[in-house]
Amino acid sequence: MPIALLKFPKDLLGDVFEQFHPFELYCISKCSKRIRNSVKLGGTQKWKISYAMSETTVSCEDMNFVFKYSKKPDDYFTRRTNRYGIETEMYTEYPHVGAIDLFGYLLETFGIRIIKCLWTDTKEWNSFSEIAKHLINSKTEIEKWELYSNGNKDNIVENIMSVINKVNITQGFECFVQFASDFQHQFIRYPKEISLRTSSWFTIDQLLNCTCVQVDLYDSMLSNQDINVFFEKWKKPGTFPNLQLLFISSDRIDEESPILDMSPPIRNVETPIKVIKSIPSYFSDWMFTNLKYSFKVIKEDGTERWLRIIGKSFYFVVCDPSNSENSPRLK
């Protein structure tokens, strides 16, 4: 016997929708506009969503539900289960609804306000730009955004970077775009981590104002003199309170101009670095290898940090001695 769901009081209808998982809510939302507008009553706003590699993942209650596409109409709305019999994937009516359109549909239908990870390519920007406007207007939090390039024109890259300044990225921004030599950009706000594979436009002024926990600058134009300016500010008490890791690779790093009154290469071959007991995810194995014999530098307030400059690479890591120990893997 059919049940007239839309005649239920809102509170009761919300209780009903709370029992549905994302696949079921997606399917029922396609029945009518009224039902789609009611889906949020089930508390879907608390979920998180991700977009990567033309797939959309909705995360709720420690479960991930992956919306995939199929070019075969017979696959539409079919689901796959894992070895425990739990539904984890569903095929949608792609290509009639594109992957980016599906992401936007789920984002708005479920009313989700936290994006766990956003993986985009510049070639998708024409399709993604409308969603970007929604992210700005709704003040949606983006925990991490990874941006890749497919050789698009400079004006598209400039448009994307202007949006980066307007959206709310909180945890990390990783950019693999090859910028033009004359490209310019100024961050208005910083997430906890930034990683720029082409950072020639990232100036010393931006570094001095950076509030990140981790900064990776590849293909930089920063020089020994710039790094020395950074240390002049860093040595003062209270500066860069968040910074735990700074990496710079630059052809302008040389072995002639002194840094902290020392000429590169700068390293200590006698005393291995101490390692933080609770190692954050951003300290990778290769970083430990390169920092194995680093030189201790001290702020004016007496706190210790570790520096190494080898070749064209600059490594600077904050290891609080009160939370460190000698690591066997560095011996």
N, C-alpha and C positions, 0 to 999 in steps of 0.2 A: 504494500500500500504506500503510495507516494506521500512524502512529508513536505508540507509547505514551510520550508525553512525561513523564508523571508517574512513570515507572519509571526515568528518568535520575537519576544522582546529582545532588545539589544544585548542585555546582560546574559540572557540564556543563549542567544545566538553566539556570543563571544565564548561562552563555556563549551559550546559544541565545536566551534572552529579551533579551540585550543587542543582538541584531541586529534586534529588533522596534522599530518606532516607536510612539508613543502610540495611534494609531488601531488598529493591529493588536493591541496589548496589551489595549485596551479591549474589542475584539470577542472575543478569546480568554478574557478574564476572565468573560464572560457565560456561558461553557460550563458551569462548575461552580464550587462554592465552593472546592474544592481548588486549582484552577488560579488562581482569584483570589488565594488566599493565597500562591501561588508567584510571582506577577508581580514582587514586589519584588526577587527574586533577580537580576533584570536590571539592578540599579543605578538604578532609577527614582527613588530617594530624592534623587538629585542634581539632579533636574529642578526647575523653578520652575512655579508655577501662578498664574493670574489669573482673577478673576471680574468681569465688567462687562457691563451691559446684557443680562443673561440669557444671556451667552456665557461659556464657560470656555476659556481658552487655556493649553496646556501648552507650556513652552519648554524645549528641550533641544538641545544642540549647535548653537546659533545658529539654530535653526529654531523656528517657532511653529506649533502645531497647534491649530486652533480647532474646538471642539465646539459646534455650533449645533443649533437645534431646527427641526422641521417638524411641521405639523399633518397632513401627508399620510403615511399609513402606507407608501406606496410609496417614500417618500424615506428611510425609516429605514436607517441604516448606509451610505447612499450617500455618496460622497466627491467633492470638487471639487479640481481641480488648477490651479496658476497657469500662466502662459504658458511656464514652463520645464518643465512636466510634473511638478512636485512637488506631492504631495498637501498641501493646506494647510487644508482644511475638511472636516468630516464631520457629517452630520445624525444625530441620535440619536432614540431612541424617545420623544420628547416628544409628547403631554402625559402619557403614562403614568408617566414619570419627569420630575418638574419640573426646571427649570433649576438651582435651588439644590440639589435632591437629587442631581443629576448632578455638581455641583461637589463636594459632600461625598463622593460615591462615588469620584470620581477622586482626591481628596485622600487618602483612606484606602487605596484599592487600590494606588496608586503609592507610598504612604508618603512623600509629598512634605513637606518641612519648611520650605520657603521659599515664601511667597506674594509674588509680584512686585507685584501691585496688586489691591486689593479695593475694588470699587465697589458700595456697597449703599444701599438706600433704606429709610427707617424702616418703610414699609409691608410690607417683606419680613421684618421682624424675627421674627415668630412662626415663620416657616419656618427662619430662619437661626440662631435661638438655640441649637439643639442643636449645630450646627457650631461656634458660638462656644465652647461647653464643650470641644469637642475641641481647638480651637486653644489654649485655656488649659492643658488637661491635658498636651498633647503639647509645649508650649512652642514652637509653630511661630512662626517669624519672619515678620512681615508688614512688607515693605519700605515699602509705602504703602497707606493706607486713606483712601478718599474716602467721606464720609457725607452723604447727601442726605435731605431731609424731604418727606413727602407729607401734612403736616398732621395727624400722629398725636397722640394724647394725651400729656400730659407724662410720665406714668409710664413709657411706652415709651421715651421719650428718656432718662429717668433710668436705666433699665435698660441701655440701650446704652452710655451714658457710663461706667457702672460697669464694664462689660466692657472698654471702652477702657483703663481703668486696669490691667486684669489681663492683657491680651494683650501680646505683645512687638512693638510697632511701632518700627521702627528708623530709617527714612528720612523719612517724612512723614505727617502727619495733616491732612487738609483737610475742614472741616466746613461744610456749607451749611444746617444746621438753624437754624430760627428759634426760639430759646429763649424761654420765658416770662420776664417781667420779674423774677420772684422766683427764677429758676433758680439753683442753686449747684452748683459742681463744683470739685474740687481735683485737679490732675494729680499723680500719684504719680511718674511717670517721663515724660521728654520724648524724642520722636524728634528728628532733626536739624532738621526743619522743621515748623511748625504754621501753619495758616491758618484763622482763624475768621471766618466771615461775620457772625456775631452774637456779640460777645464782651463783652457788658455784665457778665457774671459773672466775667470774667478780671480779677482784682484786681491792684493794684500789688504786693502780697506775692507773688503767683504770678510776676509778671514779674521781680521781684528774685531769685527762686530758679530762674528758667528757664535751662536749659543748651543751648538750641537754637542752631543756626547762623542760621536765619532765622525771624522771627516776623512774621506779618501779622494785625493785629487790626482788623477792620472793625466799625463800629457799637459802638465802645467807650464806656466810661464814665470812662476815665482823663482827668485834668485836667492843666492846666499844673503844678499843685503835685505831682501824681504823677510827671510827666515829670522835674521837677526833682529829686525824690527818687531816681529812676532814675539821673540823672547824678551825683548825690552819691556813689552806690555805684560807678558805672561809672568815674569818674575815678581811683579807687584802683587801684594796680598789682595785676595778677593777677586782677581781676574780669572776669566775662563773657569767658573766654578763647575761647569758640567763636563768639560772636555776630559775624555779618557783615552782617546786614540786619535792621532793625526798622522796621516801618510801622504807624502807628496813625491811624485816622480816628475822631474823636470830636466830638460836639456840645459837649463841655465844654472843648475847646481854645479859648481866647479871646485877644484882643489886649491884655489889660490886665495879667494876672499874669506877671511875668518868669520866664524860664527861662535859667539860667546868667547871671543878671543882665542879660538882654536881653529886650525886649518883642517879641513876634511882630508882624508876620511877620519871621522870621529867615532871611536869605539874603545872599549876597555876589554882587552884580551885576558885580563887576570881574574876578574870577578864576574861570574854569570849573573844575569838579571834575576831578581826575585819575581815570583809569579803570584798573581792574585789567587787566593784560595778558591773563591767562587768565581769561576772564569765566565765572563759574559760571552754570548754567542759570537760576537764580532771579533774575538781574538782567535783567529784561525791558526792552524798548525804552521803554515808558512810564515805567518807573522812572528810566531815564537822562534822559529829557526833564524829569521833575520835579526831578531832582537836578543839572541842568546847572550852576546857579549856587548852590552850597551853601556854608555857612559852616564853616570849619575849627574843630574843637574838639580839644583836646589833653589826653591823660591826664597824670597826675602823673609817669609814667615817660617822657614825651616823645613817645609814639606819637600819630599824627594820625588823626582820623576826621572824617566830614563830616555836617553836620546841616542840615536845611531844614524850616521850619514855614510853610506857606502855608494860610490859611483854617483849615479843620478837619482838615488832614492834616499828620502828622508823619512825616518821613523821616530815617532815620539809617543811614548806610552806612559800613562799615569798609573803607577802601582803604589797604592797606599801601603807603607811598610807595616802598619798595624793590621793589615788584612792580607799578608803575603807570607810565602814560605819558599824555601829552595825547592825547585821542581826537579825530580829525577830525570825527566825527559830532556832537561836542558844541560845536564852534566856531561 
